[in-house]
Amino acid sequence: MDIAIGRFTAQIERPRALKFALPIMLVPEMFTTRTHLATLIGYLANSGWQVYAPDFRAAAGRGETPAIGRLDFGGLSALVGEAIAALERDVIVMGHGIGGLTALAIAERPRVRAAIALAPALPRFPTPLLLRPATFFALLGRAALKPPRGKRLSEFLADAESFQRPGLIKGLVADAGRSALETARGRVRIPRFTEAAPRLIVVGDSDPFAPLPQVRVFAGEIGARLVTLAGRGHWIIGARAVDRVVSEAERFLLRTLDPELLLA
């Protein structure tokens, strides 16, 4: 069901039996939309979480390609912060890819009780998503960057079920290359552990877009807990890995947050 949160349209998924008092707000990866989060949303709701998935693309300019092309990392973080403020509740922020890095970046804000990054984009790492000819021309003209194709696309969706891939590929959209470029150049600020809410990073050990050695260094720098999924790549929000993702997230939250605050 869609509801209005301030100027955002957000999908809200309510569990049959509410187990956790804090809701989870989701932030998607580059080139993806709320549709690509459907499996993760379903698992979280079945586990007892109330889930919000705002449409950040529409809020960035009614989903228009030029507006998306001009969106930088600071703009994306501001949109997520605005959605949290409009919700007027304490939340857990969970994101995938660039959405995961955004969750980590806003973990110091008052309403954010915890941040969970799934296969996050990494500062100072030249992601393969940008290492292609189309990137230069898109960034030069501040146009939106088209989704990956060929080998990169196969790596991007490697952990998705084969019957789901056609629909996932069809649903990919052009997105803001500027935020990824700023990340690769190390121009984003991620607060240290003394400044922020508890943070968890979950990553597959075979993810070319978030390589494990670099993730270990990054997690150590910001004081985030790291969980590694053996034999998994980037699409850990799909059916092959999402049950482990949700269970690791719950274990982390139960260990780090006050039960009176977390449990319904």
LOLO-906677 format. One record per residue (C-alpha): residue number from 1; x negated, y negated, z. Coordinates in steps of 0.1 Angstrom, whole numbers, plus 5000, padded with zeros to 4 digits. Example, Ala and Ser with C-alpha at 12.3 -4.5 7.8 and 13.67 -1.06 7.14 Angstrom:
% residues 2
k: 1	xx: 4877	yy: 5045	zz: 5078
k: 2	xx: 4863	yy: 5011	zz: 5071
This chain:
% residues 264
k: 1	xx: 5000	yy: 5000	zz: 5000
k: 2	xx: 4988	yy: 4965	zz: 4991
k: 3	xx: 4991	yy: 4936	zz: 5016
k: 4	xx: 4979	yy: 4900	zz: 5016
k: 5	xx: 4950	yy: 4890	zz: 5039
k: 6	xx: 4945	yy: 4853	zz: 5035
k: 7	xx: 4939	yy: 4848	zz: 4997
k: 8	xx: 4929	yy: 4885	zz: 4993
k: 9	xx: 4950	yy: 4914	zz: 4981
k: 10	xx: 4939	yy: 4944	zz: 5001
k: 11	xx: 4948	yy: 4981	zz: 5000
k: 12	xx: 4957	yy: 4993	zz: 5035
k: 13	xx: 4957	yy: 5029	zz: 5044
k: 14	xx: 4973	yy: 5039	zz: 5078
k: 15	xx: 4967	yy: 5073	zz: 5093
k: 16	xx: 4996	yy: 5095	zz: 5104
k: 17	xx: 4981	yy: 5096	zz: 5139
k: 18	xx: 4960	yy: 5066	zz: 5148
k: 19	xx: 4929	yy: 5078	zz: 5166
k: 20	xx: 4906	yy: 5047	zz: 5165
k: 21	xx: 4915	yy: 5012	zz: 5176
k: 22	xx: 4891	yy: 4994	zz: 5153
k: 23	xx: 4899	yy: 4993	zz: 5116
k: 24	xx: 4873	yy: 4998	zz: 5088
k: 25	xx: 4869	yy: 4973	zz: 5060
k: 26	xx: 4853	yy: 4987	zz: 5028
k: 27	xx: 4830	yy: 4969	zz: 5004
k: 28	xx: 4824	yy: 4987	zz: 4970
k: 29	xx: 4792	yy: 4993	zz: 4950
k: 30	xx: 4783	yy: 4973	zz: 4919
k: 31	xx: 4805	yy: 4982	zz: 4888
k: 32	xx: 4831	yy: 4998	zz: 4910
k: 33	xx: 4865	yy: 4988	zz: 4923
k: 34	xx: 4888	yy: 4999	zz: 4951
k: 35	xx: 4899	yy: 5028	zz: 4929
k: 36	xx: 4864	yy: 5044	zz: 4932
k: 37	xx: 4868	yy: 5043	zz: 4970
k: 38	xx: 4899	yy: 5065	zz: 4970
k: 39	xx: 4882	yy: 5097	zz: 4982
k: 40	xx: 4865	yy: 5078	zz: 5011
k: 41	xx: 4897	yy: 5060	zz: 5020
k: 42	xx: 4916	yy: 5093	zz: 5021
k: 43	xx: 4890	yy: 5110	zz: 5044
k: 44	xx: 4889	yy: 5081	zz: 5068
k: 45	xx: 4926	yy: 5079	zz: 5071
k: 46	xx: 4929	yy: 5116	zz: 5076
k: 47	xx: 4904	yy: 5113	zz: 5104
k: 48	xx: 4925	yy: 5087	zz: 5122
k: 49	xx: 4911	yy: 5054	zz: 5109
k: 50	xx: 4931	yy: 5024	zz: 5096
k: 51	xx: 4913	yy: 5013	zz: 5064
k: 52	xx: 4913	yy: 4980	zz: 5045
k: 53	xx: 4899	yy: 4977	zz: 5010
k: 54	xx: 4902	yy: 4940	zz: 4998
k: 55	xx: 4900	yy: 4931	zz: 4961
k: 56	xx: 4868	yy: 4909	zz: 4963
k: 57	xx: 4866	yy: 4907	zz: 4925
k: 58	xx: 4900	yy: 4890	zz: 4922
k: 59	xx: 4890	yy: 4865	zz: 4950
k: 60	xx: 4858	yy: 4857	zz: 4931
k: 61	xx: 4878	yy: 4842	zz: 4903
k: 62	xx: 4908	yy: 4862	zz: 4896
k: 63	xx: 4886	yy: 4890	zz: 4883
k: 64	xx: 4874	yy: 4869	zz: 4853
k: 65	xx: 4840	yy: 4880	zz: 4839
k: 66	xx: 4823	yy: 4846	zz: 4839
k: 67	xx: 4831	yy: 4841	zz: 4876
k: 68	xx: 4819	yy: 4875	zz: 4885
k: 69	xx: 4787	yy: 4869	zz: 4865
k: 70	xx: 4779	yy: 4838	zz: 4886
k: 71	xx: 4785	yy: 4855	zz: 4919
k: 72	xx: 4753	yy: 4858	zz: 4940
k: 73	xx: 4746	yy: 4878	zz: 4971
k: 74	xx: 4754	yy: 4849	zz: 4994
k: 75	xx: 4788	yy: 4845	zz: 4976
k: 76	xx: 4796	yy: 4882	zz: 4980
k: 77	xx: 4787	yy: 4880	zz: 5017
k: 78	xx: 4809	yy: 4849	zz: 5021
k: 79	xx: 4838	yy: 4867	zz: 5005
k: 80	xx: 4835	yy: 4896	zz: 5029
k: 81	xx: 4832	yy: 4873	zz: 5059
k: 82	xx: 4863	yy: 4854	zz: 5047
k: 83	xx: 4883	yy: 4886	zz: 5045
k: 84	xx: 4873	yy: 4896	zz: 5080
k: 85	xx: 4882	yy: 4861	zz: 5094
k: 86	xx: 4916	yy: 4863	zz: 5076
k: 87	xx: 4923	yy: 4897	zz: 5092
k: 88	xx: 4918	yy: 4882	zz: 5126
k: 89	xx: 4906	yy: 4914	zz: 5141
k: 90	xx: 4873	yy: 4930	zz: 5151
k: 91	xx: 4863	yy: 4954	zz: 5124
k: 92	xx: 4838	yy: 4980	zz: 5114
k: 93	xx: 4823	yy: 4971	zz: 5079
k: 94	xx: 4814	yy: 5000	zz: 5057
k: 95	xx: 4800	yy: 4996	zz: 5022
k: 96	xx: 4784	yy: 5015	zz: 4993
k: 97	xx: 4754	yy: 5004	zz: 4974
k: 98	xx: 4753	yy: 4966	zz: 4972
k: 99	xx: 4784	yy: 4967	zz: 4994
k: 100	xx: 4764	yy: 4986	zz: 5020
k: 101	xx: 4737	yy: 4960	zz: 5020
k: 102	xx: 4764	yy: 4933	zz: 5024
k: 103	xx: 4777	yy: 4952	zz: 5055
k: 104	xx: 4742	yy: 4951	zz: 5070
k: 105	xx: 4738	yy: 4915	zz: 5062
k: 106	xx: 4770	yy: 4903	zz: 5080
k: 107	xx: 4765	yy: 4926	zz: 5110
k: 108	xx: 4756	yy: 4895	zz: 5131
k: 109	xx: 4790	yy: 4879	zz: 5127
k: 110	xx: 4813	yy: 4878	zz: 5158
k: 111	xx: 4841	yy: 4899	zz: 5144
k: 112	xx: 4818	yy: 4927	zz: 5132
k: 113	xx: 4814	yy: 4955	zz: 5158
k: 114	xx: 4794	yy: 4978	zz: 5136
k: 115	xx: 4781	yy: 4981	zz: 5101
k: 116	xx: 4776	yy: 5013	zz: 5080
k: 117	xx: 4757	yy: 5013	zz: 5048
k: 118	xx: 4761	yy: 5042	zz: 5024
k: 119	xx: 4733	yy: 5045	zz: 4999
k: 120	xx: 4726	yy: 5008	zz: 5002
k: 121	xx: 4708	yy: 4985	zz: 4977
k: 122	xx: 4673	yy: 4978	zz: 4990
k: 123	xx: 4655	yy: 4945	zz: 4993
k: 124	xx: 4623	yy: 4943	zz: 4973
k: 125	xx: 4632	yy: 4975	zz: 4954
k: 126	xx: 4636	yy: 4971	zz: 4916
k: 127	xx: 4667	yy: 4993	zz: 4913
k: 128	xx: 4670	yy: 5013	zz: 4880
k: 129	xx: 4704	yy: 4996	zz: 4876
k: 130	xx: 4685	yy: 4965	zz: 4865
k: 131	xx: 4657	yy: 4981	zz: 4845
k: 132	xx: 4674	yy: 4979	zz: 4811
k: 133	xx: 4675	yy: 4954	zz: 4782
k: 134	xx: 4710	yy: 4943	zz: 4789
k: 135	xx: 4700	yy: 4928	zz: 4823
k: 136	xx: 4678	yy: 4900	zz: 4809
k: 137	xx: 4705	yy: 4887	zz: 4786
k: 138	xx: 4732	yy: 4889	zz: 4812
k: 139	xx: 4712	yy: 4871	zz: 4838
k: 140	xx: 4699	yy: 4845	zz: 4813
k: 141	xx: 4735	yy: 4836	zz: 4804
k: 142	xx: 4749	yy: 4841	zz: 4838
k: 143	xx: 4772	yy: 4867	zz: 4823
k: 144	xx: 4784	yy: 4898	zz: 4840
k: 145	xx: 4762	yy: 4929	zz: 4838
k: 146	xx: 4778	yy: 4959	zz: 4820
k: 147	xx: 4779	yy: 4993	zz: 4838
k: 148	xx: 4751	yy: 5017	zz: 4833
k: 149	xx: 4752	yy: 5042	zz: 4804
k: 150	xx: 4734	yy: 5074	zz: 4795
k: 151	xx: 4709	yy: 5088	zz: 4820
k: 152	xx: 4715	yy: 5060	zz: 4845
k: 153	xx: 4752	yy: 5066	zz: 4844
k: 154	xx: 4746	yy: 5104	zz: 4850
k: 155	xx: 4724	yy: 5096	zz: 4880
k: 156	xx: 4749	yy: 5071	zz: 4893
k: 157	xx: 4777	yy: 5096	zz: 4894
k: 158	xx: 4757	yy: 5128	zz: 4898
k: 159	xx: 4775	yy: 5138	zz: 4930
k: 160	xx: 4810	yy: 5133	zz: 4917
k: 161	xx: 4831	yy: 5163	zz: 4908
k: 162	xx: 4830	yy: 5170	zz: 4871
k: 163	xx: 4868	yy: 5166	zz: 4867
k: 164	xx: 4866	yy: 5132	zz: 4884
k: 165	xx: 4839	yy: 5117	zz: 4862
k: 166	xx: 4859	yy: 5107	zz: 4832
k: 167	xx: 4883	yy: 5086	zz: 4854
k: 168	xx: 4854	yy: 5072	zz: 4874
k: 169	xx: 4835	yy: 5062	zz: 4842
k: 170	xx: 4866	yy: 5046	zz: 4827
k: 171	xx: 4872	yy: 5026	zz: 4858
k: 172	xx: 4837	yy: 5010	zz: 4859
k: 173	xx: 4836	yy: 4973	zz: 4853
k: 174	xx: 4811	yy: 4946	zz: 4845
k: 175	xx: 4797	yy: 4930	zz: 4877
k: 176	xx: 4774	yy: 4904	zz: 4892
k: 177	xx: 4738	yy: 4912	zz: 4883
k: 178	xx: 4726	yy: 4881	zz: 4902
k: 179	xx: 4732	yy: 4897	zz: 4936
k: 180	xx: 4712	yy: 4928	zz: 4926
k: 181	xx: 4684	yy: 4907	zz: 4912
k: 182	xx: 4682	yy: 4886	zz: 4944
k: 183	xx: 4681	yy: 4918	zz: 4963
k: 184	xx: 4653	yy: 4933	zz: 4942
k: 185	xx: 4633	yy: 4901	zz: 4946
k: 186	xx: 4637	yy: 4902	zz: 4984
k: 187	xx: 4657	yy: 4870	zz: 4986
k: 188	xx: 4685	yy: 4883	zz: 5009
k: 189	xx: 4684	yy: 4880	zz: 5046
k: 190	xx: 4692	yy: 4911	zz: 5067
k: 191	xx: 4693	yy: 4904	zz: 5105
k: 192	xx: 4670	yy: 4924	zz: 5128
k: 193	xx: 4684	yy: 4948	zz: 5154
k: 194	xx: 4683	yy: 4921	zz: 5182
k: 195	xx: 4706	yy: 4898	zz: 5162
k: 196	xx: 4733	yy: 4922	zz: 5150
k: 197	xx: 4759	yy: 4948	zz: 5158
k: 198	xx: 4749	yy: 4985	zz: 5157
k: 199	xx: 4741	yy: 4996	zz: 5121
k: 200	xx: 4739	yy: 5030	zz: 5104
k: 201	xx: 4724	yy: 5039	zz: 5070
k: 202	xx: 4735	yy: 5071	zz: 5053
k: 203	xx: 4716	yy: 5081	zz: 5022
k: 204	xx: 4711	yy: 5112	zz: 5000
k: 205	xx: 4675	yy: 5125	zz: 4998
k: 206	xx: 4677	yy: 5126	zz: 4959
k: 207	xx: 4691	yy: 5091	zz: 4953
k: 208	xx: 4671	yy: 5072	zz: 4926
k: 209	xx: 4689	yy: 5040	zz: 4935
k: 210	xx: 4680	yy: 5042	zz: 4972
k: 211	xx: 4649	yy: 5063	zz: 4974
k: 212	xx: 4644	yy: 5079	zz: 5008
k: 213	xx: 4608	yy: 5066	zz: 5015
k: 214	xx: 4619	yy: 5030	zz: 5009
k: 215	xx: 4651	yy: 5035	zz: 5029
k: 216	xx: 4631	yy: 5048	zz: 5059
k: 217	xx: 4609	yy: 5017	zz: 5058
k: 218	xx: 4639	yy: 4994	zz: 5055
k: 219	xx: 4658	yy: 5011	zz: 5083
k: 220	xx: 4628	yy: 5007	zz: 5106
k: 221	xx: 4624	yy: 4970	zz: 5097
k: 222	xx: 4660	yy: 4962	zz: 5107
k: 223	xx: 4664	yy: 4987	zz: 5135
k: 224	xx: 4692	yy: 5007	zz: 5119
k: 225	xx: 4698	yy: 5044	zz: 5125
k: 226	xx: 4692	yy: 5065	zz: 5094
k: 227	xx: 4710	yy: 5098	zz: 5085
k: 228	xx: 4698	yy: 5117	zz: 5054
k: 229	xx: 4720	yy: 5141	zz: 5034
k: 230	xx: 4701	yy: 5169	zz: 5019
k: 231	xx: 4705	yy: 5176	zz: 4982
k: 232	xx: 4727	yy: 5145	zz: 4976
k: 233	xx: 4722	yy: 5115	zz: 4953
k: 234	xx: 4739	yy: 5082	zz: 4951
k: 235	xx: 4776	yy: 5090	zz: 4949
k: 236	xx: 4780	yy: 5101	zz: 4985
k: 237	xx: 4815	yy: 5086	zz: 4986
k: 238	xx: 4827	yy: 5116	zz: 4965
k: 239	xx: 4842	yy: 5149	zz: 4976
k: 240	xx: 4809	yy: 5167	zz: 4977
k: 241	xx: 4795	yy: 5146	zz: 5005
k: 242	xx: 4822	yy: 5124	zz: 5020
k: 243	xx: 4832	yy: 5148	zz: 5048
k: 244	xx: 4796	yy: 5147	zz: 5061
k: 245	xx: 4795	yy: 5109	zz: 5057
k: 246	xx: 4827	yy: 5104	zz: 5077
k: 247	xx: 4816	yy: 5128	zz: 5105
k: 248	xx: 4781	yy: 5111	zz: 5107
k: 249	xx: 4798	yy: 5077	zz: 5109
k: 250	xx: 4821	yy: 5088	zz: 5136
k: 251	xx: 4793	yy: 5104	zz: 5156
k: 252	xx: 4773	yy: 5071	zz: 5154
k: 253	xx: 4802	yy: 5049	zz: 5164
k: 254	xx: 4812	yy: 5071	zz: 5194
k: 255	xx: 4776	yy: 5069	zz: 5206
k: 256	xx: 4771	yy: 5032	zz: 5202
k: 257	xx: 4804	yy: 5015	zz: 5208
k: 258	xx: 4824	yy: 5013	zz: 5241
k: 259	xx: 4850	yy: 5041	zz: 5240
k: 260	xx: 4876	yy: 5017	zz: 5254
k: 261	xx: 4871	yy: 4994	zz: 5225
k: 262	xx: 4869	yy: 5022	zz: 5198
k: 263	xx: 4894	yy: 5047	zz: 5208
k: 264	xx: 4932	yy: 5041	zz: 5204
